[in-house]
Amino acid sequence: MVVLVVGIALAFDFVNGFHDAANSIATVVATRVLKPWQAVCWAAFFNFAAFAILPLEVANAIAKIVEKDFISIGLVFAGLMGAIFWNVLTAWLGLPSSSSHALVGGMIGAGFAKAGTDVFTHKTLVSLRKTGVFILYSPLVGLLLGFTLIVIVMWLVHRLHARRAVNRSFRSLQLISAAAFSLGHGANDAQKTMGIIAALLIGANKLDASVLDNPDGLPLWIVLSCHGAIALGTMMGGWRIVKTMGSKLTKLEPMGGVCAESAAAATLFFASYNGIPVSTTHTITGAIVGVGSANRLSAVRWNVARRVAWAWVLTIPGSAAVAMLSYWVVEVFN
């Protein structure tokens, strides 16, 4: 059963990559810097390479969402079911919801179904509060950084009348910004699955809880398998969400794409170094909206942004509800 649930966790990681491929490639595809198949290969490579660059602080934070004494195979299974269901539903609807918050919601729902409020200790509540705060902060930081960067860049190049030549230069730069964002995405999101697997193994007495006191203490097989799964998912691509992120929110040129990706990448690097499991989806969406609104507010399709925002609001309660139902079903057959 432990092996089966680890496999399901890696399946969630794969779906996460599939669902969040849009985050990494939407701007670079929308600006026609890379063809779609080139973009997913580029993003997948850097998703995997992230394991060698950033520490595993986020994995440790996720592993502590539910008090370890309550962790069981059934609880982790139910939490993953809630997260996977929500990811598949929003991918089918073409909505860029947060895989991270779906996972957090799933674990909260499964934990609550098992033990009520007793499952949340002071330590777990501190971790959840940090995640909750950044539900609001990550898109706002992305928006402000994206807006600031595009204003600075537009001011620097406003004397150049050859806009086409300027965008040609930014086409090359966008390869670098897309790579940086994919590194941040791989680091933050793959680590969330690592944390779930670590919690499962600790609850099953297959791993010592002391590994969570060391940012890089997780076994290498967990690290490599999680990065490999998210990279494979990214290569499959969630094309409906790519269309929403890359063209429906606002029209992007290479200059805007570089600013949006750079702003989102900076936010993700900060969060990953500080062990904060933020939403890559919220971050890049905020950055894209910031870049688009720098031209004029009407450049952003606010009706689409409103649908995306509703998906964000419903993610944690929606995935938590599915996880609670899943746990009760597991208990019936246990």
C-alpha positions, 0 to 999 in steps of 0.5 A, spaced: 500 500 500 505 504 501 508 503 494 501 504 491 500 511 494 507 513 493 505 511 485 499 515 486 503 521 489 508 521 483 501 521 478 499 527 482 506 530 480 505 528 473 498 531 473 501 537 476 506 538 471 501 537 465 496 542 469 502 547 470 505 547 463 502 553 461 505 557 467 512 555 464 510 556 456 504 560 455 508 566 454 514 563 450 508 560 446 504 566 445 510 571 443 512 565 438 519 565 441 518 557 441 514 552 438 509 549 443 513 542 442 520 546 443 517 550 449 515 544 453 522 540 452 525 547 454 521 547 460 521 540 462 529 540 462 529 546 467 523 543 471 528 537 472 534 541 473 532 545 479 533 539 484 541 541 483 540 548 485 535 550 490 534 547 497 528 542 499 525 547 504 518 547 501 518 539 501 519 540 509 514 545 510 509 541 506 510 534 510 508 538 516 501 540 514 498 535 518 501 532 525 505 526 523 502 522 529 495 522 524 499 521 518 496 514 515 496 511 508 489 512 507 489 519 509 495 521 504 491 517 499 485 521 500 488 528 500 492 526 493 485 524 490 482 531 492 488 534 489 488 530 483 480 531 482 481 538 482 487 539 477 483 534 472 477 538 473 480 545 472 485 542 466 478 540 463 475 547 464 481 550 461 482 554 468 489 555 471 488 553 478 493 552 483 496 545 484 499 547 490 493 549 494 489 543 491 494 539 495 494 543 501 486 543 501 486 535 500 491 534 506 487 539 510 480 535 508 483 528 509 486 530 516 479 533 518 475 527 516 480 523 520 481 527 526 477 533 526 481 539 529 485 535 533 490 534 527 492 541 526 497 543 532 500 550 533 506 548 528 502 545 522 497 552 523 503 556 523 505 552 516 498 553 514 498 561 515 504 562 511 501 558 505 495 562 506 498 569 507 502 567 500 495 566 497 494 573 497 501 575 496 504 571 490 499 574 485 500 581 488 508 581 488 508 578 481 503 583 479 507 589 482 514 586 479 511 585 472 508 592 472 514 595 475 519 591 470 515 593 464 514 600 465 522 600 466 523 597 460 518 601 456 522 607 459 529 605 457 527 603 449 521 608 448 526 612 444 527 606 439 522 607 434 524 600 431 519 596 435 520 590 431 528 590 432 527 591 440 522 585 440 527 581 436 532 582 442 527 580 447 526 574 443 533 571 445 532 574 452 525 570 453 529 563 453 533 565 459 527 568 463 522 562 461 528 557 463 528 561 470 521 561 471 521 553 469 527 552 475 522 556 480 516 552 478 520 545 478 523 547 485 517 549 488 512 544 485 516 538 485 518 539 492 510 539 494 510 532 492 516 530 495 513 533 502 507 528 501 511 522 500 516 524 506 510 524 510 507 518 508 513 514 509 514 517 516 507 515 518 508 508 515 515 508 519 519 507 513 523 514 514 525 517 520 522 524 522 529 527 523 530 528 516 525 534 516 530 538 520 535 537 514 533 541 508 537 536 504 535 530 508 530 527 503 533 520 500 535 522 493 530 517 490 524 521 492 528 528 489 529 525 482 523 521 482 518 527 483 522 532 479 522 527 473 514 526 474 513 533 474 518 534 468 514 528 464 507 532 465 510 538 463 512 535 456 505 533 455 502 540 456 495 542 458 494 546 452 487 549 454 490 552 460 496 555 455 491 558 451 488 562 457 494 564 460 498 566 453 492 569 449 486 570 453 488 574 459 492 579 455 496 580 448 503 579 449 510 581 445 517 578 447 518 584 451 512 583 456 513 576 456 520 577 459 518 581 464 512 577 466 517 571 467 522 574 470 517 577 475 514 570 477 521 567 477 524 572 482 518 571 486 518 563 486 526 563 488 524 568 494 519 563 496 523 556 495 529 559 499 524 561 505 520 554 504 514 557 502 509 553 498 506 558 493 502 557 487 506 558 481 499 559 477 497 565 481 504 568 481 505 568 473 498 570 472 499 576 477 505 578 473 502 577 466 496 581 468 501 586 471 505 587 464 498 587 460 495 593 465 502 597 464 499 598 457 492 600 459 487 597 463 483 595 457 489 590 455 487 585 460 481 581 459 478 582 466 472 577 465 477 572 464 481 574 470 475 574 474 473 566 472 481 565 474 480 568 480 474 564 482 477 558 481 483 560 486 478 561 491 474 555 490 481 550 490 482 549 497 475 548 499 473 544 493 479 539 493 478 539 501 471 536 500 473 531 495 478 529 500 474 528 505 469 524 501 475 520 499 477 518 506 470 516 508 470 511 502 477 509 504 474 508 512 468 504 509 472 499 506 478 499 511 
